[in-house]
Amino acid sequence: MGATVLVGGFFGDEGKGKIISYLALKDNPVAAVRGGVGPNAGHTVVVSGQEIKLRMLPSAVINHRTRLMLGAGVLIDPLVLADEVRRMDAADRVLIDRMCGIIEEAHRDRDRTGHLKSVVGTTGTGTGPANADRVLRSARVAKDLPDLSRYVGDVAGELNRILEDDGTVLVEGTQGTFLSLYHGAYPYVTSKDVTASAICSDVGIGPKRVDDVIVVFKAYVTRVGEGPLEGELRPDDAMQRGWQEVAVVTGRTRRAAPFNLALARRATILNSATQVALTKLDAIYPECKGKTIFEELAPEARGFIKSIEDHLGIPVTLIGTGPSAEELIDRRALLVQPE
């Protein structure tokens, strides 16, 4: 068994939390580990009618048997982490790498004014300034904070031990491919790379440890903050289509546009994706709401999925048909070749 890496394919907000929560319940991984930036990315999980919003813990938190880890590349806001650990009663399952960077009040202050806020449109959570201080070798890390000592350890070492013992690991990315510092529309990007390769580096596993890379797309495109968005709809048009959303972290309204095959193809290449997870199909085809069998989808919906597969050259294996983790079509069995 190896690791499955899950990354966003557009500008974040693709529904990664939903997909991770489903995989956590279905595949029962030994560990789920979060890479990416930090608490500037919010993931929403809906299970059994309960909505859970997360900014630090992996979305696999709903499986009480899965260990929850934060890789060395992730920035920690101790206040946000403490709140989530308490809310989810997860203290006995959390492992933070000793080299995770720490967000402090001074970082949040710098992120809420000036160029970052007015031009780039950052979240104000302090992640960019904290990453800048880390590059300058002036940031504190998790091992420096006594309050975190009960959680601190060697995430990379533990993950590789699990994989050597044939355990399953889910690696959860944050943001989206085109918010990458290197591959996005600079300067309207986050403060580091967030493609699959970088996520693996964040948590400390090498490329030979990865079995699958699942890139998550929403059935339409959204982004928060400044920067280009091809085909952007007017707010009233997005609202009429039911595509107007509010960001988990900032509460800002997300800008919306139709599905972009060219962007999706680029994301597939940048991440070496092996599978696609598609969310919010029901927002485009309401008659698909709650379906769990592919053959029960409307012909137009199946045609939309086939067009994505034909253009990208990889299968759409996970299809979200509603907000809940249970509202999903799982086609991964099609990948298993008969002996």
C-alpha positions in Angstrom: 0.0 0.0 0.0 1.1 3.6 -0.6 0.0 7.1 -0.1 -2.9 8.8 -1.9 -2.3 12.5 -2.5 -5.3 14.8 -2.9 -4.9 18.3 -4.3 -7.1 21.1 -5.6 -7.2 21.6 -9.3 -8.4 25.2 -9.6 -8.2 28.1 -7.2 -9.2 26.3 -4.0 -12.7 25.8 -2.8 -13.1 22.6 -4.9 -14.5 20.4 -2.2 -11.4 18.7 -1.0 -12.8 18.3 2.5 -15.8 16.4 1.2 -13.6 14.0 -0.8 -11.1 13.4 2.1 -13.9 12.8 4.5 -15.4 10.2 2.2 -12.1 8.5 1.7 -11.5 8.5 5.4 -14.7 6.7 6.1 -14.5 4.4 3.1 -10.9 3.4 3.1 -10.1 3.6 6.8 -6.6 5.0 6.5 -4.1 4.6 9.3 -3.1 8.2 9.0 -4.2 11.4 7.3 -1.6 14.2 7.0 -2.1 17.8 6.0 0.4 19.6 3.8 0.0 23.0 2.2 0.1 26.4 3.8 -1.8 26.8 7.0 -5.1 28.1 8.5 -5.7 30.4 5.5 -7.4 27.3 3.9 -10.7 26.2 5.2 -12.2 22.8 4.5 -15.9 21.9 5.1 -17.0 18.4 6.0 -20.7 17.3 6.2 -21.4 13.9 7.7 -24.7 12.6 9.0 -26.2 16.1 8.7 -23.5 17.7 10.8 -21.3 20.5 9.2 -17.7 20.8 10.4 -15.4 23.6 9.3 -11.7 23.0 9.6 -8.6 25.1 9.1 -5.9 23.0 10.7 -6.8 19.4 11.3 -7.1 17.0 8.3 -10.6 16.5 7.1 -10.3 12.8 8.0 -11.0 13.8 11.6 -14.4 12.2 11.3 -12.9 8.7 11.3 -12.0 8.3 14.9 -9.5 5.5 14.1 -7.4 7.6 11.8 -4.3 9.4 13.2 -4.2 13.1 12.3 -0.9 14.7 11.3 0.5 18.1 10.2 3.6 18.0 8.0 6.7 20.1 8.6 5.7 22.5 5.7 2.5 23.5 7.4 2.1 26.7 9.4 0.4 26.4 12.8 -1.8 28.9 14.4 -1.9 27.5 18.0 -5.2 29.2 18.8 -7.0 27.7 15.8 -5.4 24.3 16.4 -6.4 24.3 20.1 -10.0 25.1 19.2 -10.3 22.4 16.6 -8.6 19.7 18.8 -11.1 20.6 21.6 -14.2 20.7 19.3 -13.3 17.4 17.7 -12.0 15.7 20.9 -9.0 14.7 18.9 -6.0 15.3 21.3 -5.0 11.7 21.5 -4.7 11.4 17.7 -2.8 14.5 16.7 0.9 14.6 15.7 2.5 17.8 14.7 5.9 17.8 13.1 8.5 19.5 15.3 9.5 21.8 12.4 6.0 23.3 11.7 6.3 27.1 11.5 4.3 29.1 14.0 2.0 32.0 13.2 2.2 34.8 15.7 0.1 38.0 16.3 2.8 40.1 14.5 2.3 38.0 11.4 -1.5 38.5 11.4 -1.0 42.3 11.8 1.3 42.4 8.8 -1.1 40.4 6.8 -4.1 42.7 7.4 -2.6 45.9 6.0 -0.6 47.2 3.1 0.3 45.4 -0.2 -0.8 41.9 0.9 -4.3 43.0 1.8 -5.0 45.8 -0.6 -3.4 44.4 -3.8 -3.1 40.6 -3.4 -6.3 40.2 -1.3 -4.8 37.9 1.3 -6.9 36.2 4.0 -5.3 38.2 6.9 -4.4 35.0 8.8 -0.7 35.7 8.9 0.4 32.9 6.7 2.4 34.9 4.1 4.4 36.9 6.6 5.0 33.7 8.7 6.4 31.9 5.6 8.5 35.0 4.8 10.0 34.9 8.3 10.7 31.2 7.9 12.6 31.8 4.7 14.6 34.4 6.6 15.3 31.8 9.4 13.7 34.1 12.0 10.4 32.2 12.7 9.7 30.0 15.7 8.8 26.4 15.1 6.6 23.9 16.9 9.4 22.4 19.0 9.9 25.9 20.5 6.4 26.1 22.1 5.9 24.3 25.4 2.1 24.4 24.9 2.5 22.2 21.8 4.9 19.7 23.3 2.2 16.9 23.8 1.6 16.9 20.0 5.1 17.4 18.6 7.1 14.6 17.0 8.6 13.3 13.7 5.7 13.2 11.2 7.9 12.2 8.2 9.4 9.4 10.2 6.1 8.1 11.4 4.5 8.3 7.9 7.3 6.4 6.3 7.1 3.7 9.0 3.3 3.4 8.3 4.0 3.0 4.6 6.7 0.5 5.2 4.2 -1.6 7.2 1.8 -1.5 4.2 -0.5 1.0 5.9 -2.7 3.5 4.0 -2.0 7.2 4.2 -4.1 10.1 2.9 -2.2 13.2 2.1 -4.4 16.3 2.1 -3.4 19.4 0.1 -4.7 22.9 0.7 -5.6 25.8 -1.7 -5.6 25.0 -5.4 -3.1 24.5 -8.2 -3.5 28.0 -9.6 -2.9 29.6 -6.2 0.6 28.1 -6.3 3.4 30.6 -5.8 5.2 29.2 -8.8 2.4 28.0 -11.1 -0.4 30.4 -10.3 -1.2 34.0 -11.6 1.5 35.7 -9.6 1.3 37.9 -7.5 -2.3 36.8 -6.8 -1.2 33.6 -5.2 -0.5 32.0 -1.8 2.9 32.0 -0.2 4.3 28.7 -1.4 3.8 25.9 -4.0 0.7 23.8 -3.4 1.0 21.2 -6.2 1.2 17.5 -5.4 5.0 17.4 -5.4 5.2 20.3 -2.9 2.5 18.6 -0.7 4.7 15.5 -0.5 7.7 17.5 0.4 5.7 19.3 3.1 4.9 16.0 4.9 8.2 14.2 4.2 7.4 11.4 1.7 9.2 10.8 -1.5 7.6 10.3 -4.9 8.1 6.5 -4.9 5.8 6.4 -1.9 2.8 7.7 -3.8 0.3 5.4 -5.5 -2.3 7.9 -6.7 -2.7 11.6 -7.1 -6.4 12.7 -7.1 -7.0 16.2 -8.4 -10.3 17.7 -7.2 -12.3 19.9 -9.5 -15.7 21.5 -8.8 -18.2 21.4 -11.6 -17.7 25.1 -12.0 -14.7 27.4 -11.0 -14.6 29.8 -8.1 -11.9 31.9 -6.5 -11.6 34.3 -3.5 -9.7 37.5 -3.6 -8.0 39.3 -6.5 -6.5 37.9 -9.7 -7.7 36.7 -13.1 -10.7 34.4 -13.5 -11.5 33.5 -17.2 -15.2 33.6 -18.0 -16.1 35.2 -14.7 -19.8 35.7 -14.2 -21.6 38.7 -12.9 -22.6 38.2 -9.2 -26.3 38.2 -10.1 -25.7 35.6 -12.8 -23.7 33.4 -10.4 -26.5 33.7 -7.8 -29.2 32.8 -10.4 -27.2 29.6 -11.2 -26.8 28.8 -7.5 -23.0 29.2 -7.8 -22.6 32.0 -5.3 -20.6 30.8 -2.3 -19.0 32.2 0.8 -15.4 31.4 1.8 -14.9 29.4 5.0 -12.0 31.5 6.4 -12.7 35.0 5.3 -16.5 35.1 4.7 -15.9 36.8 1.4 -18.2 35.9 -1.6 -16.5 33.7 -4.1 -16.2 34.8 -7.7 -17.6 32.2 -10.2 -17.0 31.0 -13.8 -18.0 27.9 -15.8 -15.8 24.8 -15.8 -12.5 25.4 -17.6 -11.2 22.4 -19.5 -7.9 24.1 -20.4 -7.2 24.9 -16.7 -8.2 21.4 -15.7 -5.7 19.9 -18.3 -2.9 22.1 -17.0 -3.6 21.1 -13.4 -3.6 17.4 -14.4 -0.2 17.8 -15.9 1.3 19.9 -13.1 0.2 17.4 -10.5 0.7 14.1 -12.5 -2.8 13.3 -11.6 -4.0 9.7 -11.9 -7.7 10.3 -11.0 -10.2 13.1 -10.9 -12.7 13.8 -8.1 -15.5 16.1 -9.3 -17.7 17.9 -6.8 -21.0 19.8 -6.9 -22.3 18.0 -10.0 -25.8 18.6 -8.5 -25.2 22.4 -8.8 -25.1 22.0 -12.6 -27.5 19.1 -12.9 -30.0 19.4 -9.9 -31.7 16.1 -10.9 -28.4 14.3 -9.9 -28.8 15.4 -6.2 -28.0 12.6 -3.8 -27.3 9.9 -6.5 -24.8 7.2 -5.6 -24.9 5.1 -8.8 -23.3 6.5 -12.0 -25.9 4.9 -14.3 -28.7 6.8 -12.5 -27.2 10.2 -13.5 -28.9 12.1 -16.2 -27.5 11.6 -19.7 -26.3 15.2 -19.9 -24.4 14.8 -16.6 -22.8 11.6 -17.8 -21.8 13.4 -21.0 -20.2 16.2 -19.0 -18.1 13.7 -17.1 -17.1 11.9 -20.3 -16.0 15.2 -21.9 -13.7 15.8 -18.9 -12.3 12.3 -19.1 -11.7 12.6 -22.8 -10.0 15.9 -22.5 -7.8 15.0 -19.5 -7.0 11.4 -20.4 -7.7 10.1 -16.8 -10.8 8.8 -15.2 -13.3 10.7 -13.1 -13.6 8.2 -10.2 -15.3 10.2 -7.4 -18.4 12.3 -8.1 -20.0 14.5 -5.5 -23.8 14.8 -5.8 -24.4 16.8 -2.6 -22.7 18.4 0.4 -22.6 15.3 2.6 -19.8 12.7 2.5 -22.4 10.1 1.8 -23.6 11.8 -1.4 -21.0 10.5 -3.7 -20.5 8.1 -6.5 -17.4 5.9 -6.2 -16.2 4.5 -9.5 -12.7 3.4 -8.4 -13.6 -0.2 -8.8 -13.3 0.4 -12.6 -9.6 1.0 -12.2 -9.1 -2.6 -10.9 -8.1 -4.8 -13.8 -9.2 -8.4 -13.6 -6.4 -11.0 -13.3 
